[in-house]
Amino acid sequence: MTYDGAVQYSTLIDLLERMIASFHESLRALTEQPLERPPGLIESLHYGFALRYDGYRDGSARAEEWHTLDGMADELDKGQLDKVLSVMEHHAWAAGSNLSLDLAGKLWPRLSAGAQARFLAGAARHLPSRDQKDEKKLADFILASLPLAQLDAQSAAECAANAIRADCSDILTAVLEHSDFDPDAVVERLSDEYKNFHEEISQLTTRILDVLLETTVRFKRAEAVELLLKAGASPNLPCWNLERGYNEWFSVLSYSIDSLEHKELSERIADLLLKHGANPRGLPCEDVNKPLKLSLNNKHWDLPDRLLDLGADFSGGLELTQEEFEKWPLRYGISDDELKWVREKIAPLLPLAQPWEVPMFCRGNAQGGSFSTFLDRLLDGQRLDRLKHFEALGLSTQLSPAILVDLVKWQDLDVLLYLLRNEPNLERIVFRARRRNPAIGTNRLQAWLCRPQDDRINELEDFDPGDQEPLTLPDGSRFYVYLNAVAPPDHNNGPLKEGYFWLEEHSPVHRRRKDRVLVREIKRVWKMVEAPSNDYKMTDMMPMVKEVNGRFFLPGINAGKMQFVQIFPKKWQSLVSAWMDGPFEKAKQAFRRRIKEQVSTSRR
């Protein structure tokens, strides 16, 4: 044997010895491992953080040993496979959880049907979502292996729950149709990780069919919700949500509604639950009529009427006492100073509801929770029709100190006038509200209410729109970009710093007078500002000009306000959006071109 050959032979022997040692070490470690299954999805359903982050349960006990053995699967002889078989039989769930598919392929016919089920339950946590077409191997393996596996309740629940998470309806159906599946079987939901929450978790359902329905609602799988409800799942289930800084109770109905995203999907799931008998007033674990409150909170405008028709009403909320409110009023939406103002200036003129007499609901957050009433989402001039609608259906519109302060603070004069329409002291109340907040009624700048003023304080007599295509509103008024806000190249404002340009900044003061918004004053000052790095920053620098009957004036708003449709009635939003996406783009180009011209000239 040559020297090189001897070296290669020695290296091969060394590698083989290390593989054998690694095999025995891994096998020994797994044999000594206590007989317990790693916690699965079922134990984490209540934990919002775990549901949002797929990697939360990556790996389990002895992951390294399972990965080592799985990597050796093709090299193991019959005797070694026999030894691995014994370990996998006892720790099948862990083997599946660590995705030891190569080992499973070698040992599958020899594993007991029960161990096969536990392996599938562990492996199901790795199921990809349906749009990951290149990762269907595991889903196909589980689907093909399920019929001959002996499904215990926990394995069935884990396979089905992960199928719901990954939106694999065929695997869910296969579990529900399995000969071993018992819809009334009980599953475990506690694990050592959550031992401090035994009282809360023990109140959650353990019936497998109901656990799976809770899973579908949490993952918003409407088709699966319908399937499970038809199979006999209860539509009235408590649903506890634990976050890292707080926790909150729901019914599955209110949980389905508690989403600003996926609006149509949320409403469809809520509709299915109601059709199958969900209590429209919610469950004892939550505030009474929480589903109705959340449907208003999250603007599911088709749901409140349905809930009210089925028995919900505008009562409920938490039990707040006078002592609790007086101890910490800020927690319930009003500061000590605001409460003092209401009691001294408004209460003598207006009968107010006591805070503890108004249905109030708590939403969890890491700062101790926020409190609100049924009225809160309706206190917006653009939702006045909805406010009137729900008032006709039983919503009390009597003002509490906190609601009154919000109306004054956030400038909702139209709503305030409506709610006080029958009060004999209306004018005196509004006068005192104006003293408290002089800008009340400008509603975050309703530019469409601005008109030319006799004092001409904001008029632009020499404004030339050039070739700009204006935003023309249904009332005949027009809006243009004030390009002259960018100083011309021959300005005399002084030298420029690198990366800056000269901009005319406008600081307006607005006041509301009946159906008009006035510009009380507007300061126009040349300032050297940093050149915008993107369009969003630039639009906040672009003043707008309004034209009414041939008169041009500054309404005191910038394009950024218009970009997010903050100043127009909602019925005009499509018109405004079309202008922003078309002609306004040309105005932005012209504005940016002027900035470049000014900067390039200053460098010469």
Summary of the structure (lengths in Angstrom):
residues: 604
radius of gyration: 33.3
end to end distance: 81.4
largest distance: 113.9
contacts: 1864
relative contact order: 0.05
helix: 52%
strand: 12%
